[in-house]
Amino acid sequence: MQLAEGNFLLPTAGTFFSCLIIFLIVLGVIWFFVVPPIQKVLDDRDKMIAKTAEDRRAAAKGFEDAEAEYAAGITSARAEAGGIRDEARATGRASLEEQKQRATAEADAVTREKTEQLRAAGETAAASARGDLAPLSASLASRVLGFDVTQDPALKSKLDELANEAVVKN
């Protein structure tokens, strides 16, 4: 024991109790003045974490709802665009058919008009040719026969009859 009294590292009863009292006082001060503010900060942090998690869940649900609404909107827009496209095609086909009918009618009218013009020009040319037929026939007959057939009264009357028939047909 001698050794214990001279060693400053081994506590005596007085130092032990004085250290214990000081420890309890420091523990009490820490427990009443330091721990409550720290505990309050930790509780606030826990509440903020819980609120953040709840906000995150609400945001995820909102995102899912928005995504579903977006998908529905896209589907609706595609269906509407398909309807508009089909309507435009039908309108285009109707317009094209109308244009074809109008062009066909115009082409038929132009064809009729040109046909009538050509027929009239052909009839005019035929009448002119018939009118020229008698003098040409007389000239040809005169060359073949070797004398002027217009000088012969019988042949002259026959040529006049042919010329009159050609004029009457016109």
ChimeraX commands (.cxc) that place a marker at each C-alpha (Angstrom):
marker #1 position 0.00,0.00,0.00 radius 0.5
marker #1 position 2.90,2.10,0.44 radius 0.5
marker #1 position 3.25,2.03,-3.20 radius 0.5
marker #1 position -0.32,3.26,-3.70 radius 0.5
marker #1 position 0.11,6.33,-1.53 radius 0.5
marker #1 position 3.12,7.58,-3.34 radius 0.5
marker #1 position 1.74,7.02,-6.84 radius 0.5
marker #1 position -0.20,10.01,-8.11 radius 0.5
marker #1 position -1.89,7.92,-10.81 radius 0.5
marker #1 position -3.89,5.87,-8.35 radius 0.5
marker #1 position -6.82,7.85,-6.97 radius 0.5
marker #1 position -7.63,8.22,-3.35 radius 0.5
marker #1 position -11.18,8.23,-2.05 radius 0.5
marker #1 position -11.28,12.02,-1.87 radius 0.5
marker #1 position -10.02,12.50,-5.44 radius 0.5
marker #1 position -12.30,9.80,-6.69 radius 0.5
marker #1 position -15.42,11.42,-5.25 radius 0.5
marker #1 position -14.37,14.93,-6.22 radius 0.5
marker #1 position -13.78,13.75,-9.81 radius 0.5
marker #1 position -17.11,11.96,-9.74 radius 0.5
marker #1 position -18.91,15.10,-8.58 radius 0.5
marker #1 position -17.17,17.24,-11.20 radius 0.5
marker #1 position -18.06,14.62,-13.84 radius 0.5
marker #1 position -21.71,14.63,-12.80 radius 0.5
marker #1 position -21.81,18.45,-12.82 radius 0.5
marker #1 position -20.27,18.54,-16.33 radius 0.5
marker #1 position -22.63,15.78,-17.41 radius 0.5
marker #1 position -25.61,17.73,-16.06 radius 0.5
marker #1 position -24.50,20.94,-17.80 radius 0.5
marker #1 position -24.03,19.09,-21.07 radius 0.5
marker #1 position -27.37,17.26,-20.59 radius 0.5
marker #1 position -29.37,20.42,-19.93 radius 0.5
marker #1 position -27.57,23.03,-22.06 radius 0.5
marker #1 position -25.79,21.26,-24.94 radius 0.5
marker #1 position -27.90,18.20,-25.77 radius 0.5
marker #1 position -31.32,19.97,-26.22 radius 0.5
marker #1 position -30.12,22.33,-29.03 radius 0.5
marker #1 position -28.33,19.46,-30.73 radius 0.5
marker #1 position -31.38,17.24,-30.30 radius 0.5
marker #1 position -33.57,20.03,-31.71 radius 0.5
marker #1 position -31.30,20.33,-34.78 radius 0.5
marker #1 position -31.38,16.55,-35.27 radius 0.5
marker #1 position -35.18,16.48,-34.96 radius 0.5
marker #1 position -35.51,19.35,-37.44 radius 0.5
marker #1 position -33.21,17.49,-39.80 radius 0.5
marker #1 position -35.28,14.31,-39.47 radius 0.5
marker #1 position -38.45,16.30,-40.18 radius 0.5
marker #1 position -36.82,17.93,-43.21 radius 0.5
marker #1 position -35.67,14.53,-44.51 radius 0.5
marker #1 position -39.19,13.12,-44.02 radius 0.5
marker #1 position -40.70,16.15,-45.79 radius 0.5
marker #1 position -38.18,15.82,-48.63 radius 0.5
marker #1 position -39.02,12.13,-49.02 radius 0.5
marker #1 position -42.73,12.96,-49.05 radius 0.5
marker #1 position -42.16,15.73,-51.60 radius 0.5
marker #1 position -40.12,13.33,-53.71 radius 0.5
marker #1 position -42.95,10.77,-53.63 radius 0.5
marker #1 position -45.48,13.48,-54.51 radius 0.5
marker #1 position -43.24,14.72,-57.32 radius 0.5
marker #1 position -42.79,11.16,-58.63 radius 0.5
marker #1 position -46.56,10.65,-58.58 radius 0.5
marker #1 position -47.06,14.02,-60.28 radius 0.5
marker #1 position -44.48,13.04,-62.89 radius 0.5
marker #1 position -46.22,9.73,-63.51 radius 0.5
marker #1 position -49.57,11.51,-63.82 radius 0.5
marker #1 position -48.08,14.08,-66.19 radius 0.5
marker #1 position -46.43,11.34,-68.22 radius 0.5
marker #1 position -49.74,9.45,-68.48 radius 0.5
marker #1 position -51.53,12.67,-69.48 radius 0.5
marker #1 position -48.79,13.35,-72.05 radius 0.5
marker #1 position -49.14,9.84,-73.49 radius 0.5
marker #1 position -52.92,10.26,-73.66 radius 0.5
marker #1 position -52.48,13.66,-75.30 radius 0.5
marker #1 position -50.05,12.22,-77.86 radius 0.5
marker #1 position -52.46,9.38,-78.62 radius 0.5
marker #1 position -55.32,11.82,-78.99 radius 0.5
marker #1 position -53.25,14.15,-81.17 radius 0.5
marker #1 position -52.18,11.26,-83.39 radius 0.5
marker #1 position -55.77,10.14,-83.80 radius 0.5
marker #1 position -56.86,13.70,-84.58 radius 0.5
marker #1 position -53.98,14.12,-87.04 radius 0.5
marker #1 position -54.96,10.84,-88.71 radius 0.5
marker #1 position -58.55,12.08,-89.04 radius 0.5
marker #1 position -57.40,15.40,-90.47 radius 0.5
marker #1 position -55.04,13.59,-92.87 radius 0.5
marker #1 position -57.84,11.27,-94.03 radius 0.5
marker #1 position -60.20,14.21,-94.44 radius 0.5
marker #1 position -57.57,16.08,-96.45 radius 0.5
marker #1 position -57.00,13.04,-98.65 radius 0.5
marker #1 position -60.74,12.71,-99.27 radius 0.5
marker #1 position -60.99,16.41,-100.07 radius 0.5
marker #1 position -57.97,16.12,-102.35 radius 0.5
marker #1 position -59.45,13.13,-104.14 radius 0.5
marker #1 position -62.77,14.93,-104.58 radius 0.5
marker #1 position -60.99,18.02,-105.87 radius 0.5
marker #1 position -58.86,15.90,-108.20 radius 0.5
marker #1 position -61.97,14.12,-109.51 radius 0.5
marker #1 position -63.71,17.45,-110.02 radius 0.5
marker #1 position -60.67,18.82,-111.87 radius 0.5
marker #1 position -60.54,15.69,-114.04 radius 0.5
marker #1 position -64.23,16.05,-114.91 radius 0.5
marker #1 position -63.80,19.73,-115.68 radius 0.5
marker #1 position -60.71,19.03,-117.83 radius 0.5
marker #1 position -62.53,16.21,-119.63 radius 0.5
marker #1 position -65.51,18.48,-120.30 radius 0.5
marker #1 position -63.23,21.24,-121.56 radius 0.5
marker #1 position -61.30,18.78,-123.74 radius 0.5
marker #1 position -64.56,17.40,-125.15 radius 0.5
marker #1 position -65.80,20.94,-125.89 radius 0.5
marker #1 position -62.53,21.87,-127.60 radius 0.5
marker #1 position -62.56,18.59,-129.55 radius 0.5
marker #1 position -66.16,19.22,-130.69 radius 0.5
marker #1 position -65.34,22.78,-131.69 radius 0.5
marker #1 position -62.21,21.80,-133.59 radius 0.5
marker #1 position -64.03,18.89,-135.23 radius 0.5
marker #1 position -66.75,21.25,-136.42 radius 0.5
marker #1 position -64.15,23.71,-137.65 radius 0.5
marker #1 position -62.27,20.96,-139.49 radius 0.5
marker #1 position -65.53,19.61,-140.94 radius 0.5
marker #1 position -66.46,23.11,-142.13 radius 0.5
marker #1 position -62.96,23.63,-143.54 radius 0.5
marker #1 position -63.16,20.19,-145.23 radius 0.5
marker #1 position -66.55,20.99,-146.73 radius 0.5
marker #1 position -65.23,24.34,-147.92 radius 0.5
marker #1 position -62.19,22.65,-149.44 radius 0.5
marker #1 position -64.41,19.98,-151.03 radius 0.5
marker #1 position -66.71,22.68,-152.46 radius 0.5
marker #1 position -63.73,24.57,-153.80 radius 0.5
marker #1 position -62.35,21.37,-155.28 radius 0.5
marker #1 position -65.72,20.59,-156.85 radius 0.5
marker #1 position -65.84,24.11,-158.26 radius 0.5
marker #1 position -62.38,23.62,-159.74 radius 0.5
marker #1 position -63.28,20.15,-161.02 radius 0.5
marker #1 position -65.13,21.28,-164.13 radius 0.5
marker #1 position -62.36,23.57,-165.48 radius 0.5
marker #1 position -59.69,21.01,-164.61 radius 0.5
marker #1 position -61.68,18.22,-166.24 radius 0.5
marker #1 position -62.12,20.34,-169.35 radius 0.5
marker #1 position -58.43,21.17,-169.45 radius 0.5
marker #1 position -57.47,17.51,-169.00 radius 0.5
marker #1 position -59.97,16.33,-171.57 radius 0.5
marker #1 position -58.69,18.98,-174.00 radius 0.5
marker #1 position -55.13,17.71,-173.60 radius 0.5
marker #1 position -56.10,14.06,-173.96 radius 0.5
marker #1 position -58.39,14.58,-176.96 radius 0.5
marker #1 position -56.19,17.11,-178.61 radius 0.5
marker #1 position -58.85,19.81,-179.15 radius 0.5
marker #1 position -60.51,22.38,-176.93 radius 0.5
marker #1 position -63.64,20.72,-175.45 radius 0.5
marker #1 position -64.99,24.03,-174.20 radius 0.5
marker #1 position -65.54,25.04,-177.83 radius 0.5
marker #1 position -67.83,22.09,-178.54 radius 0.5
marker #1 position -71.42,23.10,-177.60 radius 0.5
marker #1 position -72.52,19.58,-176.50 radius 0.5
marker #1 position -69.52,19.05,-174.29 radius 0.5
marker #1 position -69.71,22.60,-173.02 radius 0.5
marker #1 position -73.30,22.05,-171.79 radius 0.5
marker #1 position -72.23,18.80,-170.06 radius 0.5
marker #1 position -69.36,20.65,-168.32 radius 0.5
marker #1 position -71.75,23.42,-167.24 radius 0.5
marker #1 position -74.10,20.80,-165.78 radius 0.5
marker #1 position -71.19,19.28,-163.79 radius 0.5
marker #1 position -70.17,22.72,-162.55 radius 0.5
marker #1 position -73.77,23.50,-161.51 radius 0.5
marker #1 position -74.05,20.19,-159.63 radius 0.5
marker #1 position -70.81,20.97,-157.78 radius 0.5
marker #1 position -72.13,24.40,-156.79 radius 0.5
marker #1 position -75.50,22.96,-155.70 radius 0.5
marker #1 position -73.79,20.35,-153.46 radius 0.5
marker #1 position -71.87,23.11,-151.75 radius 0.5
marker link #1:1,2 radius 0.2
marker link #1:2,3 radius 0.2
marker link #1:3,4 radius 0.2
marker link #1:4,5 radius 0.2
marker link #1:5,6 radius 0.2
marker link #1:6,7 radius 0.2
marker link #1:7,8 radius 0.2
marker link #1:8,9 radius 0.2
marker link #1:9,10 radius 0.2
marker link #1:10,11 radius 0.2
marker link #1:11,12 radius 0.2
marker link #1:12,13 radius 0.2
marker link #1:13,14 radius 0.2
marker link #1:14,15 radius 0.2
marker link #1:15,16 radius 0.2
marker link #1:16,17 radius 0.2
marker link #1:17,18 radius 0.2
marker link #1:18,19 radius 0.2
marker link #1:19,20 radius 0.2
marker link #1:20,21 radius 0.2
marker link #1:21,22 radius 0.2
marker link #1:22,23 radius 0.2
marker link #1:23,24 radius 0.2
marker link #1:24,25 radius 0.2
marker link #1:25,26 radius 0.2
marker link #1:26,27 radius 0.2
marker link #1:27,28 radius 0.2
marker link #1:28,29 radius 0.2
marker link #1:29,30 radius 0.2
marker link #1:30,31 radius 0.2
marker link #1:31,32 radius 0.2
marker link #1:32,33 radius 0.2
marker link #1:33,34 radius 0.2
marker link #1:34,35 radius 0.2
marker link #1:35,36 radius 0.2
marker link #1:36,37 radius 0.2
marker link #1:37,38 radius 0.2
marker link #1:38,39 radius 0.2
marker link #1:39,40 radius 0.2
marker link #1:40,41 radius 0.2
marker link #1:41,42 radius 0.2
marker link #1:42,43 radius 0.2
marker link #1:43,44 radius 0.2
marker link #1:44,45 radius 0.2
marker link #1:45,46 radius 0.2
marker link #1:46,47 radius 0.2
marker link #1:47,48 radius 0.2
marker link #1:48,49 radius 0.2
marker link #1:49,50 radius 0.2
marker link #1:50,51 radius 0.2
marker link #1:51,52 radius 0.2
marker link #1:52,53 radius 0.2
marker link #1:53,54 radius 0.2
marker link #1:54,55 radius 0.2
marker link #1:55,56 radius 0.2
marker link #1:56,57 radius 0.2
marker link #1:57,58 radius 0.2
marker link #1:58,59 radius 0.2
marker link #1:59,60 radius 0.2
marker link #1:60,61 radius 0.2
marker link #1:61,62 radius 0.2
marker link #1:62,63 radius 0.2
marker link #1:63,64 radius 0.2
marker link #1:64,65 radius 0.2
marker link #1:65,66 radius 0.2
marker link #1:66,67 radius 0.2
marker link #1:67,68 radius 0.2
marker link #1:68,69 radius 0.2
marker link #1:69,70 radius 0.2
marker link #1:70,71 radius 0.2
marker link #1:71,72 radius 0.2
marker link #1:72,73 radius 0.2
marker link #1:73,74 radius 0.2
marker link #1:74,75 radius 0.2
marker link #1:75,76 radius 0.2
marker link #1:76,77 radius 0.2
marker link #1:77,78 radius 0.2
marker link #1:78,79 radius 0.2
marker link #1:79,80 radius 0.2
marker link #1:80,81 radius 0.2
marker link #1:81,82 radius 0.2
marker link #1:82,83 radius 0.2
marker link #1:83,84 radius 0.2
marker link #1:84,85 radius 0.2
marker link #1:85,86 radius 0.2
marker link #1:86,87 radius 0.2
marker link #1:87,88 radius 0.2
marker link #1:88,89 radius 0.2
marker link #1:89,90 radius 0.2
marker link #1:90,91 radius 0.2
marker link #1:91,92 radius 0.2
marker link #1:92,93 radius 0.2
marker link #1:93,94 radius 0.2
marker link #1:94,95 radius 0.2
marker link #1:95,96 radius 0.2
marker link #1:96,97 radius 0.2
marker link #1:97,98 radius 0.2
marker link #1:98,99 radius 0.2
marker link #1:99,100 radius 0.2
marker link #1:100,101 radius 0.2
marker link #1:101,102 radius 0.2
marker link #1:102,103 radius 0.2
marker link #1:103,104 radius 0.2
marker link #1:104,105 radius 0.2
marker link #1:105,106 radius 0.2
marker link #1:106,107 radius 0.2
marker link #1:107,108 radius 0.2
marker link #1:108,109 radius 0.2
marker link #1:109,110 radius 0.2
marker link #1:110,111 radius 0.2
marker link #1:111,112 radius 0.2
marker link #1:112,113 radius 0.2
marker link #1:113,114 radius 0.2
marker link #1:114,115 radius 0.2
marker link #1:115,116 radius 0.2
marker link #1:116,117 radius 0.2
marker link #1:117,118 radius 0.2
marker link #1:118,119 radius 0.2
marker link #1:119,120 radius 0.2
marker link #1:120,121 radius 0.2
marker link #1:121,122 radius 0.2
marker link #1:122,123 radius 0.2
marker link #1:123,124 radius 0.2
marker link #1:124,125 radius 0.2
marker link #1:125,126 radius 0.2
marker link #1:126,127 radius 0.2
marker link #1:127,128 radius 0.2
marker link #1:128,129 radius 0.2
marker link #1:129,130 radius 0.2
marker link #1:130,131 radius 0.2
marker link #1:131,132 radius 0.2
marker link #1:132,133 radius 0.2
marker link #1:133,134 radius 0.2
marker link #1:134,135 radius 0.2
marker link #1:135,136 radius 0.2
marker link #1:136,137 radius 0.2
marker link #1:137,138 radius 0.2
marker link #1:138,139 radius 0.2
marker link #1:139,140 radius 0.2
marker link #1:140,141 radius 0.2
marker link #1:141,142 radius 0.2
marker link #1:142,143 radius 0.2
marker link #1:143,144 radius 0.2
marker link #1:144,145 radius 0.2
marker link #1:145,146 radius 0.2
marker link #1:146,147 radius 0.2
marker link #1:147,148 radius 0.2
marker link #1:148,149 radius 0.2
marker link #1:149,150 radius 0.2
marker link #1:150,151 radius 0.2
marker link #1:151,152 radius 0.2
marker link #1:152,153 radius 0.2
marker link #1:153,154 radius 0.2
marker link #1:154,155 radius 0.2
marker link #1:155,156 radius 0.2
marker link #1:156,157 radius 0.2
marker link #1:157,158 radius 0.2
marker link #1:158,159 radius 0.2
marker link #1:159,160 radius 0.2
marker link #1:160,161 radius 0.2
marker link #1:161,162 radius 0.2
marker link #1:162,163 radius 0.2
marker link #1:163,164 radius 0.2
marker link #1:164,165 radius 0.2
marker link #1:165,166 radius 0.2
marker link #1:166,167 radius 0.2
marker link #1:167,168 radius 0.2
marker link #1:168,169 radius 0.2
marker link #1:169,170 radius 0.2
view
